[in-house]
Amino acid sequence: MGSKLKKFRILLVDDSTLQRALYKKRVLYPDNKGEFLFEIYEANTGKDAIEMIKKIQPDLVILDFNLPDIRGTDIIKWMKKNGFSDVQTILVSSIDSSDLATTGLNLGAEDFVKIPYDPEELRARVKAHLRLKRIIDFNKETREKYKKLSQIDELTGLFNRRYLFDKLKELFRKYKGGGKHLSVLMLDIDDFKSVNDTYGHQIGDYVLKKIAEILRKETRKFDFVGRYGGEEFLIIAPGISKERAYKLAERIRERVEKEQFDADGRKFRVSISVGVSEMIDDNLQTINDLIKTADMRLYKAKLSGKNCVVIN
């Protein structure tokens, strides 16, 4: 899980300089060369603790209940409401109260320790919580990785059809109500079957990847570019009219037309046809209308001799 490379960020929150020094000397430093590596930060007020949590996003907080400005339990509440639920929190207090311990745990603290504490026991608890944080982080990274993979076309690295539909639904709702432009460009590589038949599918894949690279370079950073299927690509262009979408499509078409491909020394070129639709200009009511209209215009471009852009 990469634990040897990770330095855990530990925040000590206590208004006593001596107590923070004891945490470091008796609890943390003895293990700072073993299973875990630490980066230790300190705060002596609740306000400073909150600012530090936002800044460093700690893995574990050892948090005193009796702070001069804010109770430790209030900081725990703030953490859980503001996206820091994964942070392991050990609430400490000199108050020997089962009610306080129960309150802290119910609010979201992972542990409660009474002062005075046994350094060996607290060290063991810290290590246990860091192991848990390691697992949480690994699972989170794994989920994010597979979520991203589920959105990406494996060959081209562009968004896949499923993601494009989801994004288009989201943008359609947003832009329809606000009266803003939303354009869609449907692109298809002309005579792609002949590329595969002449040069083989490996070269065909190379062409698809190269076209994808061109699309990434020629579109804006807030456009959504994806592989719709086979040799078809879809571009979702928020905020631009059909006329501006036409200029974008023409730029891409010209760029593709100039690209020279190499099949083991045999040079060749390809072209694309593009159909463009726009939500407001075309008075379209659903995302299916938007895609269907772009697809019909792509078909019209094919019938018009290919290597062209059709917007009406």
PAKOL-434027 format. One line per 3 residues: number of its first residue (from 1); their letters; for each residue x, y, z of C-alpha. Coordinates in nm, 4 decimals, m for minus. Layout:
residues N
NUM> a> X,Y,Z | ...
This chain:
residues 312
1> mgs> 0.0000,0.0000,0.0000 | 0.3022,0.2314,m0.0157 | 0.3255,0.2813,0.3620
4> klk> 0.7065,0.3112,0.3523 | 0.6795,0.6214,0.1361 | 0.4023,0.7967,0.3237
7> kfr> 0.4670,1.0404,0.6047 | 0.1654,1.0668,0.8278 | 0.0718,1.4177,0.9346
10> ill> m0.0075,1.4303,1.3047 | m0.1548,1.7405,1.4653 | m0.1162,1.7938,1.8397
13> vdd> m0.3791,2.0295,1.9795 | m0.3179,2.1367,2.3383 | m0.2711,2.4742,2.5084
16> stl> 0.0110,2.3269,2.7175 | 0.3528,2.3500,2.5559 | 0.4764,2.0897,2.8023
19> qra> 0.2006,1.8435,2.7139 | 0.2724,1.8755,2.3422 | 0.6420,1.8198,2.4123
22> lyk> 0.5595,1.5064,2.6125 | 0.3461,1.3688,2.3283 | 0.6427,1.4072,2.0962
25> krv> 0.9077,1.2741,2.3323 | 0.7221,0.9892,2.5041 | 0.4651,0.8797,2.2425
28> lyp> 0.5582,0.9761,1.8874 | 0.9342,1.0046,1.8469 | 1.0094,0.6492,1.9685
31> dnk> 0.8269,0.5174,1.6592 | 0.9298,0.7829,1.4075 | 1.1950,0.5532,1.2566
34> gef> 0.9964,0.2327,1.2678 | 0.6711,0.1319,1.1047 | 0.5558,0.4911,1.0586
37> lfe> 0.7103,0.8203,0.9613 | 0.5574,1.1353,1.1088 | 0.5337,1.5009,1.0260
40> iye> 0.4267,1.6627,1.3506 | 0.2341,1.9905,1.3686 | 0.1096,2.1801,1.6724
43> ant> m0.1729,2.4145,1.7693 | m0.2471,2.5655,2.1098 | m0.6004,2.6959,2.0457
46> gkd> m0.9083,2.5623,1.8792 | m0.9037,2.8401,1.6209 | m0.5431,2.7611,1.5288
49> aie> m0.6303,2.3904,1.5165 | m0.9095,2.4484,1.2633 | m0.6832,2.6605,1.0431
52> mik> m0.4101,2.3963,1.0642 | m0.6532,2.1161,0.9779 | m0.7649,2.3054,0.6664
55> kiq> m0.4045,2.3748,0.5690 | m0.2309,2.0402,0.6256 | m0.5243,1.7928,0.6179
58> pdl> m0.3778,1.5735,0.8938 | m0.4061,1.1985,0.9150 | m0.4458,1.1977,1.2919
61> vil> m0.5290,1.4625,1.5528 | m0.4569,1.4258,1.9230 | m0.7054,1.6759,2.0582
64> dfn> m0.7427,1.8148,2.4089 | m1.0993,1.8698,2.5256 | m1.0175,2.1712,2.7460
67> lpd> m0.8935,2.4360,2.5044 | m0.8967,2.8061,2.5939 | m1.1400,2.9117,2.3187
70> irg> m1.3245,2.6099,2.1769 | m1.4037,2.2718,2.3234 | m1.2399,1.9754,2.1593
73> tdi> m1.5828,1.8273,2.0917 | m1.6782,2.1388,1.8936 | m1.3723,2.0911,1.6744
76> ikw> m1.4762,1.7293,1.6145 | m1.8215,1.8489,1.5077 | m1.6635,2.1017,1.2718
79> mkk> m1.4384,1.8347,1.1202 | m1.7238,1.5974,1.0470 | m1.9302,1.8747,0.8844
82> ngf> m1.6479,2.0052,0.6685 | m1.5135,1.7010,0.4898 | m1.2560,1.5748,0.7405
85> sdv> m1.4387,1.2589,0.8445 | m1.1452,1.0395,0.7407 | m0.9114,1.2087,0.9888
88> qti> m0.8470,0.9878,1.2897 | m0.9137,1.1794,1.6121 | m0.8069,1.0904,1.9653
91> lvs> m0.9849,1.3100,2.2196 | m0.7908,1.3530,2.5450 | m0.8987,1.5050,2.8750
94> sid> m0.8028,1.5169,3.2407 | m1.1736,1.4890,3.3221 | m1.2542,1.1335,3.4218
97> ssd> m1.6032,1.1148,3.2763 | m1.7704,0.8353,3.0875 | m2.0250,1.0908,2.9611
100> lat> m1.7498,1.2980,2.8011 | m1.5973,0.9905,2.6415 | m1.9384,0.8828,2.5087
103> tgl> m2.0133,1.2316,2.3760 | m1.6780,1.2537,2.1974 | m1.7157,0.9109,2.0396
106> nlg> m2.0745,0.9782,1.9344 | m1.9661,1.3030,1.7676 | m1.7103,1.1169,1.5586
109> aed> m1.3890,1.0861,1.7586 | m1.2229,0.7502,1.6994 | m1.0839,0.7235,2.0531
112> fvk> m1.0828,0.8789,2.4002 | m0.7828,0.8869,2.6345 | m0.7717,1.0180,2.9913
115> ipy> m0.4791,1.2211,3.1226 | m0.2563,1.1043,3.2853 | m0.2043,0.8369,3.0241
118> dpe> 0.0274,0.5419,2.9798 | 0.2700,0.6413,2.6993 | 0.2991,0.2805,2.5772
121> elr> m0.0778,0.2455,2.5576 | m0.1243,0.5786,2.3795 | 0.1544,0.4892,2.1370
124> arv> m0.0212,0.1606,2.0604 | m0.3487,0.3465,2.0001 | m0.1780,0.5968,1.7700
127> kah> m0.0256,0.3135,1.5664 | m0.3594,0.1336,1.5454 | m0.5308,0.4479,1.4142
130> lrl> m0.2553,0.5122,1.1616 | m0.2920,0.1574,1.0325 | m0.6647,0.2227,0.9937
133> kri> m0.5968,0.5531,0.8175 | m0.3614,0.3727,0.5808 | m0.6416,0.1305,0.4897
136> idf> m0.8931,0.4152,0.4495 | m0.6574,0.6026,0.2181 | m0.5821,0.2922,0.0131
139> nke> m0.9524,0.2120,m0.0293 | m1.0275,0.5729,m0.1233 | m0.7486,0.5802,m0.3822
142> tre> m0.8699,0.2484,m0.5226 | m1.2288,0.3751,m0.5492 | m1.1132,0.6926,m0.7248
145> kyk> m0.8955,0.4925,m0.9614 | m1.1774,0.2597,m1.0646 | m1.4245,0.5458,m1.0857
148> kls> m1.1913,0.7213,m1.3280 | m1.1350,0.4020,m1.5252 | m1.5119,0.3546,m1.5573
151> qid> m1.5302,0.6951,m1.7289 | m1.2408,0.6518,m1.9715 | m1.2130,0.4814,m2.3090
154> elt> m0.9234,0.2392,m2.2724 | m0.7778,0.2842,m2.6215 | m0.7851,0.6622,m2.6638
157> glf> m0.7826,0.7861,m2.3054 | m1.0824,1.0076,m2.3840 | m1.4123,0.9952,m2.1974
160> nrr> m1.6325,0.6993,m2.2851 | m1.9897,0.7021,m2.4127 | m2.1454,0.6432,m2.0715
163> ylf> m1.9657,0.9390,m1.9168 | m2.0552,1.1634,m2.2110 | m2.4257,1.0869,m2.1697
166> dkl> m2.4124,1.1559,m1.7954 | m2.2273,1.4840,m1.8471 | m2.4587,1.5923,m2.1267
169> kel> m2.7644,1.5298,m1.9060 | m2.6101,1.7417,m1.6327 | m2.5166,2.0272,m1.8660
172> frk> m2.8479,2.0164,m2.0518 | m3.0421,2.0735,m1.7291 | m2.8048,2.3523,m1.6264
175> ykg> m2.7959,2.5368,m1.9573 | m3.1590,2.4833,m2.0587 | m3.2900,2.6729,m1.7589
178> ggk> m3.0374,2.9526,m1.7916 | m3.0870,3.0112,m2.1621 | m2.7204,2.9473,m2.2411
181> hls> m2.5727,2.7882,m2.5504 | m2.4752,2.4219,m2.5510 | m2.3298,2.2674,m2.8663
184> vlm> m2.2505,1.9094,m2.9617 | m2.0083,1.7981,m3.2322 | m2.0313,1.4457,m3.3727
187> ldi> m1.7153,1.3445,m3.5645 | m1.6457,1.0383,m3.7727 | m1.3247,0.9281,m3.9488
190> ddf> m1.3989,0.8994,m4.3190 | m1.3510,0.5558,m4.4789 | m1.1962,0.4163,m4.1626
193> ksv> m1.2742,0.0605,m4.2678 | m1.0341,0.0985,m4.5585 | m0.7600,0.2032,m4.3137
196> ndt> m0.8079,m0.1199,m4.1194 | m0.8347,m0.3270,m4.4382 | m0.5252,m0.1706,m4.5954
199> ygh> m0.2912,m0.1303,m4.2993 | m0.4350,m0.3581,m4.0304 | m0.6193,m0.2978,m3.7048
202> qig> m0.3034,m0.2072,m3.5159 | m0.2520,0.0906,m3.7461 | m0.6235,0.1642,m3.7150
205> dyv> m0.5819,0.1881,m3.3386 | m0.2831,0.4161,m3.3897 | m0.4986,0.6466,m3.6031
208> lkk> m0.7729,0.6545,m3.3395 | m0.5225,0.7480,m3.0696 | m0.3697,1.0178,m3.2876
211> iae> m0.7103,1.1670,m3.3649 | m0.7878,1.1641,m2.9923 | m0.4644,1.3536,m2.9288
214> ilr> m0.5613,1.6165,m3.1869 | m0.9044,1.6569,m3.0298 | m0.7504,1.7134,m2.6873
217> ket> m0.5156,1.9791,m2.8236 | m0.7707,2.1657,m3.0356 | m1.0555,2.1851,m2.7830
220> rkf> m1.0895,2.4070,m2.4783 | m1.0011,2.2793,m2.1329 | m1.3683,2.2906,m2.0286
223> dfv> m1.4989,2.0997,m2.3327 | m1.5781,1.7310,m2.2877 | m1.4216,1.5109,m2.5528
226> gry> m1.4983,1.1422,m2.5828 | m1.5054,0.8374,m2.8026 | m1.8674,0.7743,m2.8900
229> gge> m1.8028,0.4343,m3.0428 | m1.5882,0.2772,m3.3147 | m1.4389,0.5622,m3.5146
232> efl> m1.6928,0.8186,m3.3905 | m1.6090,1.0933,m3.1424 | m1.8318,1.3348,m2.9531
235> iia> m1.7435,1.6805,m2.8254 | m1.9672,1.8599,m2.5755 | m1.8959,2.2324,m2.6008
238> pgi> m2.0671,2.4350,m2.3265 | m2.1359,2.8038,m2.3735 | m2.0841,2.8374,m2.7498
241> ske> m2.3316,2.8942,m3.0308 | m2.3608,2.6784,m3.3395 | m2.1569,2.9295,m3.5411
244> ray> m1.8681,2.9180,m3.2933 | m1.8994,2.5399,m3.2777 | m1.8669,2.5384,m3.6576
247> kla> m1.5363,2.7266,m3.6320 | m1.4144,2.4770,m3.3718 | m1.5164,2.1843,m3.5939
250> eri> m1.3469,2.3395,m3.8981 | m1.0253,2.3910,m3.7047 | m1.0259,2.0268,m3.5992
253> rer> m1.1131,1.9069,m3.9491 | m0.8294,2.1064,m4.1048 | m0.5851,1.9865,m3.8398
256> vek> m0.6760,1.6211,m3.9021 | m0.6547,1.6695,m4.2800 | m0.2946,1.7952,m4.2458
259> eqf> m0.1820,1.5089,m4.0213 | 0.0398,1.2501,m4.1912 | 0.0220,0.8943,m4.0614
262> dad> 0.2942,0.6339,m4.0954 | 0.2271,0.2625,m4.1456 | 0.5728,0.1038,m4.1468
265> grk> 0.7051,0.3616,m4.3897 | 0.3860,0.3927,m4.5929 | 0.2532,0.7466,m4.5484
268> frv> m0.1174,0.8211,m4.5645 | m0.3736,1.0775,m4.4521 | m0.7311,1.0603,m4.3277
271> sis> m1.0184,1.3063,m4.3044 | m1.3179,1.3521,m4.0775 | m1.6789,1.4544,m4.1249
274> vgv> m1.8589,1.6537,m3.8558 | m2.2202,1.7213,m3.7665 | m2.3016,2.0038,m3.5240
277> sem> m2.6160,2.0709,m3.3220 | m2.6981,2.3379,m3.0634 | m2.9620,2.3348,m2.7931
280> idd> m3.0995,2.6899,m2.8297 | m3.0286,2.7627,m3.1976 | m3.1925,2.4361,m3.3034
283> nlq> m3.4677,2.4601,m3.0375 | m3.3952,2.1098,m2.9095 | m3.5832,1.9806,m2.6060
286> tin> m3.3886,1.6725,m2.4947 | m3.0330,1.5409,m2.5029 | m3.1519,1.2700,m2.7415
289> dli> m3.2649,1.5462,m2.9789 | m2.9240,1.7096,m2.9439 | m2.7325,1.3915,m3.0271
292> kta> m2.9756,1.2755,m3.2945 | m2.9569,1.6106,m3.4746 | m2.5754,1.6120,m3.4684
295> dmr> m2.5751,1.2535,m3.5958 | m2.8161,1.3379,m3.8806 | m2.5928,1.6270,m3.9834
298> lyk> m2.2889,1.4006,m3.9695 | m2.4706,1.1670,m4.2095 | m2.5469,1.4675,m4.4310
301> akl> m2.1766,1.5572,m4.4291 | m2.0965,1.2052,m4.5482 | m2.3468,1.2360,m4.8310
304> sgk> m2.2024,1.5751,m4.9226 | m1.8656,1.4237,m5.0076 | m1.7106,1.3786,m4.6630
307> ncv> m1.4303,1.5891,m4.5097 | m1.6697,1.8706,m4.4244 | m1.8768,2.0221,m4.1408
310> vin> m2.2571,2.0495,m4.1513 | m2.4545,2.2683,m3.9076 | m2.7967,2.2845,m4.0786
